[in-house]
């Protein structure tokens, strides 16, 4: 597994890349991609880190697994390529943005436009076997992505962390709430949203008010 990641990220995460667990993880991922169909494409495993350096991050959104269907995953959580149907969770995200900020529902489900503004769209597990949700969990990815969150929290200030659902909520313990904004709600999946745990959370406008309060431009969601 070749780690293509900007120098600033490499410096921030140097200890992780040199740790024994990461060598084991890399060997596992290489073998999986050799012997199985996996997503996202190998060149996009670290795509979440390719649009902004750590000093440019304004917000972090935490997912769990990449999409495991063909043509969907491209390294950014919740995002799908242009031309792909919007998955149910992404539909609910866009509906909440529309209700919260008045922005129109977008045609494109590609969230690269957010990443370029400084939104780190980070899955806890960066790879998955085709059609097998959770197949690359507990292989080392979670240790790595937890370190990403913790190191961002410790080395920077003023980031809005949007944690959706029980899994993401647990990541709050990695974040210094005196240095950052932590927003927690139910997951945008239909199961959670239909139980009243997603819609109306106002996370997108809250994040922008927080950023603007620090003299930073708000995000165009």
C-alpha positions as CSV (number, residue, x, y, z in Angstrom):
1,X,0.0,0.0,0.0
2,X,1.6,3.2,-1.2
3,X,0.7,6.2,1.1
4,X,0.3,9.2,-1.1
5,X,-0.3,12.0,1.3
6,X,0.8,15.6,1.5
7,X,4.0,16.4,3.4
8,X,2.2,18.3,6.2
9,X,0.1,15.3,6.9
10,X,3.1,13.0,6.7
11,X,4.8,15.2,9.3
12,X,1.7,15.2,11.6
13,X,1.2,11.4,11.3
14,X,4.9,10.3,11.1
15,X,4.7,8.2,14.3
16,X,1.7,6.3,12.9
17,X,3.3,5.5,9.6
18,X,6.4,4.2,11.4
19,X,4.4,2.1,14.0
20,X,4.4,-1.7,13.8
21,X,0.6,-1.8,13.5
22,X,0.7,0.3,10.3
23,X,3.1,-2.1,8.7
24,X,0.7,-5.0,9.5
25,X,-2.2,-3.0,8.2
26,X,-0.4,-2.1,5.0
27,X,0.4,-5.8,4.4
28,X,-3.2,-6.8,5.0
29,X,-4.5,-4.1,2.6
30,X,-2.0,-5.1,-0.2
31,X,-3.1,-8.7,0.0
32,X,-6.8,-7.8,0.0
33,X,-6.5,-5.6,-3.0
34,X,-4.4,-8.3,-4.8
35,X,-6.8,-11.2,-4.0
36,X,-10.2,-9.5,-3.7
37,X,-12.2,-6.7,-5.2
38,X,-11.9,-3.8,-2.8
39,X,-13.0,-0.2,-2.6
40,X,-12.1,2.6,-3.0
41,X,-9.5,2.3,-5.8
42,X,-6.0,2.0,-4.4
43,X,-5.1,5.5,-5.6
44,X,-8.0,7.0,-3.6
45,X,-7.5,5.3,-0.2
46,X,-6.1,8.5,1.3
47,X,-8.2,10.9,-0.8
48,X,-9.6,12.6,2.3
49,X,-6.1,14.0,2.9
50,X,-5.4,15.2,-0.6
51,X,-7.4,18.4,-0.8
52,X,-6.2,20.4,2.3
53,X,-3.3,20.3,4.7
54,X,-4.0,19.9,8.4
55,X,-3.6,23.6,9.0
56,X,-6.4,24.3,6.6
57,X,-9.0,21.9,8.1
58,X,-12.1,23.7,9.4
59,X,-14.4,20.8,10.0
60,X,-14.2,17.0,10.4
61,X,-17.1,14.7,9.5
62,X,-16.7,11.1,10.6
63,X,-18.0,8.1,8.7
64,X,-17.5,4.4,9.4
65,X,-16.9,2.3,6.2
66,X,-16.5,3.2,2.6
67,X,-19.4,2.3,0.3
68,X,-19.0,-1.3,-0.8
69,X,-20.9,-1.2,-4.1
70,X,-19.3,-0.6,-7.5
71,X,-18.4,2.9,-8.5
72,X,-19.4,4.6,-5.3
73,X,-16.5,5.0,-2.9
74,X,-13.8,7.4,-3.8
75,X,-12.1,8.1,-0.5
76,X,-14.4,10.7,1.1
77,X,-17.0,9.6,3.6
78,X,-20.6,9.9,2.6
79,X,-19.5,11.1,-0.9
80,X,-20.2,9.4,-4.3
81,X,-18.9,10.1,-7.7
82,X,-20.9,12.2,-10.1
83,X,-23.5,10.2,-11.9
84,X,-24.1,7.8,-9.0
85,X,-27.5,7.7,-7.3
86,X,-27.4,9.4,-3.9
87,X,-27.4,6.8,-1.1
88,X,-30.1,7.2,1.6
89,X,-27.8,8.8,4.2
90,X,-26.5,11.4,1.7
91,X,-30.0,12.2,0.7
92,X,-30.8,13.0,4.4
93,X,-27.6,15.0,4.8
94,X,-28.6,17.2,1.8
95,X,-32.2,17.5,3.1
96,X,-30.9,18.7,6.5
97,X,-28.6,21.3,4.8
98,X,-31.5,22.5,2.7
99,X,-33.7,22.9,5.8
100,X,-30.9,24.3,8.0
101,X,-29.3,26.8,5.6
102,X,-31.7,27.3,2.7
103,X,-29.1,25.9,0.2
104,X,-30.8,24.1,-2.7
105,X,-30.6,20.3,-2.9
106,X,-27.5,19.6,-5.1
107,X,-27.4,17.4,-8.2
108,X,-24.0,16.1,-7.5
109,X,-23.2,13.7,-4.6
110,X,-19.5,14.3,-5.0
111,X,-18.4,16.1,-1.8
112,X,-15.0,17.0,-3.1
113,X,-16.3,20.6,-3.1
114,X,-16.5,20.4,0.7
115,X,-13.0,18.8,1.0
116,X,-11.5,21.6,-1.0
117,X,-12.9,24.1,1.5
118,X,-11.3,22.3,4.5
119,X,-13.7,19.6,5.4
120,X,-11.9,16.3,6.3
121,X,-14.3,13.6,5.3
122,X,-12.8,10.7,7.2
123,X,-14.0,7.2,7.4
124,X,-12.9,5.2,10.5
125,X,-11.9,2.4,8.1
126,X,-10.5,3.5,4.8
127,X,-11.0,0.3,2.8
128,X,-13.5,-2.5,2.4
129,X,-14.2,-5.6,0.4
130,X,-16.8,-5.3,-2.3
131,X,-20.3,-6.1,-1.0
132,X,-19.0,-7.0,2.5
133,X,-19.6,-4.1,4.9
134,X,-17.2,-4.0,7.8
135,X,-14.8,-6.5,6.2
136,X,-11.7,-4.4,6.9
137,X,-12.6,-3.3,10.4
138,X,-10.3,-4.1,13.4
139,X,-7.3,-4.5,11.1
140,X,-5.6,-1.3,12.2
141,X,-7.5,1.4,10.3
142,X,-9.3,2.6,13.5
143,X,-6.0,3.1,15.3
144,X,-4.8,5.2,12.5
145,X,-7.9,7.3,12.1
146,X,-8.3,7.8,15.8
147,X,-4.7,9.2,15.8
148,X,-5.7,11.6,13.0
149,X,-8.5,13.0,15.1
150,X,-6.4,13.2,18.3
151,X,-3.4,14.8,16.6
152,X,-5.6,17.4,14.8
153,X,-7.2,18.2,18.1
154,X,-3.9,18.6,19.9
155,X,-2.0,20.5,17.2
156,X,-4.7,22.9,16.0
157,X,-7.6,25.0,17.3
158,X,-11.0,26.0,16.1
159,X,-12.2,22.9,14.2
160,X,-15.8,21.9,14.1
161,X,-16.2,18.1,14.6
162,X,-19.5,16.7,13.4
163,X,-20.1,13.3,15.0
164,X,-23.2,11.5,13.7
165,X,-24.4,8.3,15.3
166,X,-23.2,6.1,18.1
167,X,-20.0,5.0,16.5
168,X,-18.8,8.6,15.7
169,X,-20.0,9.9,19.0
170,X,-17.4,7.8,20.8
171,X,-14.7,9.8,19.0
172,X,-15.6,12.8,21.1
173,X,-13.2,11.5,23.8
174,X,-10.3,12.1,21.4
175,X,-11.1,15.8,21.0
176,X,-10.3,18.7,23.3
177,X,-13.7,20.5,23.7
178,X,-11.9,23.6,25.0
179,X,-10.1,24.0,21.7
180,X,-12.8,22.8,19.3
181,X,-16.5,22.6,18.7
182,X,-18.0,19.1,19.0
183,X,-21.5,18.6,17.5
184,X,-23.3,15.3,18.1
185,X,-26.5,13.9,16.7
186,X,-28.1,10.7,15.4
187,X,-26.9,9.3,12.1
188,X,-28.4,10.5,8.8
189,X,-29.3,6.9,7.9
190,X,-33.1,6.4,7.4
191,X,-33.3,4.2,10.5
192,X,-32.0,7.0,12.7
193,X,-33.5,9.9,10.8
194,X,-37.0,8.4,10.8
195,X,-36.8,8.1,14.6
196,X,-36.3,11.9,14.9
197,X,-32.5,11.7,15.7
198,X,-31.2,13.5,12.6
199,X,-33.4,16.1,11.1
200,X,-33.3,19.5,12.8
201,X,-29.8,19.1,14.3
202,X,-28.7,22.3,12.7
203,X,-25.1,21.2,12.5
204,X,-24.3,23.0,9.3
205,X,-25.3,26.4,10.4
206,X,-23.9,25.9,13.9
207,X,-20.5,24.9,12.4
208,X,-20.5,28.1,10.2
209,X,-21.4,30.4,13.1
210,X,-18.5,28.9,15.1
211,X,-16.1,29.3,12.2
212,X,-17.2,32.9,11.5
213,X,-16.9,33.7,15.2
214,X,-13.2,32.9,14.9
215,X,-12.8,35.1,11.8
216,X,-12.8,32.2,9.4
217,X,-15.1,32.0,6.3
218,X,-18.1,29.7,6.7
219,X,-18.4,26.7,4.6
220,X,-20.5,26.5,1.5
221,X,-22.5,23.3,2.2
